[in-house]
Amino acid sequence: MITKGINVKILTGKDKNKTGEIIEIDRNNNRVKIKGANIIKKHVKTTKDKKGGIFEKENFIHISNITILKNEKKKKESSKQK
């Protein structure tokens, strides 16, 4: 099962053979965002509140184009004391 935080490898596209961690999942469209992969440039218009410009961000990749490297999710150490 694909969950946030799993390490995956990209099989096709411009980022082929890159590895990264899943940072976001869109289950309705079967797509995931991978940290540092499929970078696009987003042009943002200046408003009263925010400064505009050209920003780089990750874009979605279809689930069929990735494979899971390790089934181990990065686990935060919890301090459970009994």
Number of C-alpha atoms within 10 A of each C-alpha: 5 16 14 15 17 19 22 20 19 24 15 13 10 11 14 14 13 16 20 18 20 19 16 17 18 13 10 6 10 12 18 23 23 28 18 16 21 18 17 13 12 12 11 12 10 10 8 6 6 9 9 12 11 11 11 10 14 18 17 18 20 13 17 11 14 20 14 15 13 10 12 10 13 11 7 6 6 6 6 5 4 3
